[in-house]
Structure formats: C-alpha cells, structure tokens
Amino acid sequence: MTEEKPTRRDLMKPVQLLGLAFGAALFAGIVTLISMGFFQQRQPGQAERALVVALIVLGVTFIVVLVVVALLLLVVDPAQVRKTIDRPVLFDEEKEEPDAAASGDTHPRT
C-alpha cells in the first residue's frame, strides 16, 4: 500500500483560491457601499462616488487576498499535511528531565 503525498495543487485548487479571494473582495465592496451611503441618496453624485470607491476597494482586496493566500500556501510542506502528530504541538521535541517530569515541576529550582 503506497500512500500518495498531496501536492500543492491538492491543498488549494486554483478555483478555490480565486473563489476565496472573490468572496472576500465582494464582502469588502458591499461593506464599502453600505458605509458610504450608496443606498441612501442624500446628495447628488454621492452614489457614483461610493460606487467608484467600492470598485477600487473590491479590486485591491481581491489582489491582496489572492497574493497573501498564495504565499501562505507556499509555506506549507505538502508532505507534512497528512503526517500524524502524537505529541503536543507547542512543546519542544526534546524530552524533559526525568526528575522534573515525575514531580510535575517544569521550572528549574533556584
């Protein structure tokens, strides 16, 4: 039985990456429209300004999320994704001293 190692492409497919970036950008654009009063029409020309700013925010957010998530995926080692970890993650790999571990005291005595 050979176990297949996941590839970077398996971790996050390009469609998922684009979908995540588009969803975040859409959210940022809608929040911008609402916060700038697009749906209230208080002054003439206010809706056009709000729409232009929302489109700029949408585009910038799309690009930033796309680049950040792609860079974060480069950090992940695909071989480590399915590796089983049977120890606490935040502890050192070195074992503690036997007398300190038995007494429950993890700090050295001064």
For each residue, the residues with C-beta under 8 A, 3 or more apart:
1:
2:
3: 82
4:
5: 78 79 82
6: 10 11 78 81 82
7: 10 11 78
8: 11 12 73 74 76 78
9: 12 13 14
10: 6 7 13 78
11: 6 7 8 73 76 78 81
12: 8 9 16 17 69 73
13: 9 10 16 17
14: 9 17 18
15: 18 19
16: 12 13 19 20
17: 12 13 14 20 21 66 69 70 73
18: 14 15 21 22 66
19: 15 16 22 23
20: 16 17 23 24 65 69
21: 17 18 24 25 61 62 63 65 66 69
22: 18 19 25 26 62
23: 19 20 26 27
24: 20 21 27 28 61 62 65
25: 21 22 28 29 58 59 61 62 65
26: 22 23 29 30 58
27: 23 24 30 31
28: 24 25 31 32 57 58 61
29: 25 26 32 33 54 55 57 58 61
30: 26 27 33 34 54
31: 27 28 34 35
32: 28 29 35 36 50 53 54 57 58
33: 29 30 36 38 39 50 51 54
34: 30 31 38 39
35: 31 32
36: 32 33 46 49 50 53 54
37: 40 41 42 46 50
38: 33 34 46 47 50 51 54
39: 33 34
40: 37 46
41: 37 46 47
42: 37 46
43: 46
44:
45: 48 49
46: 36 37 38 40 41 42 43 49 50
47: 38 41 50 51
48: 45 51 52
49: 36 45 46 52 53
50: 32 33 36 37 38 46 47 53 54
51: 33 38 47 48 54 55
52: 48 49 55 56
53: 32 36 49 50 56 57
54: 29 30 32 33 36 38 50 51 57 58
55: 29 51 52 58 59
56: 52 53 59 60
57: 28 29 32 53 54 60 61
58: 25 26 28 29 32 54 55 61 62
59: 25 55 56 62 63
60: 56 57 63 64
61: 21 24 25 28 29 57 58 64 65
62: 21 22 24 25 58 59 65 66
63: 21 59 60 66 67
64: 60 61 67 68
65: 20 21 24 25 61 62 68 69
66: 17 18 21 62 63 69 70
67: 63 64 70 71
68: 64 65 71 72
69: 12 17 20 21 65 66 72 73
70: 17 66 67 73 74
71: 67 68 74 75
72: 68 69 75 76
73: 8 11 12 17 69 70 76
74: 8 70 71
75: 71 72
76: 8 11 72 73 80 81
77: 80 81
78: 5 6 7 8 10 11 81
79: 5 82 83
80: 76 77 83
81: 6 11 76 77 78
82: 3 5 6 79
83: 79 80
84:
85: 89
86:
87: 91 93
88: 91
89: 85
90:
91: 87 88
92:
93: 87
94:
95: 101
96: 100 101 106
97: 100 101
98: 101 102
99: 102 103
100: 96 97 103 105 106 108
101: 95 96 97 98 104 106
102: 98 99
103: 99 100
104: 101
105: 100 109
106: 96 100 101
107:
108: 100
109: 105
110:
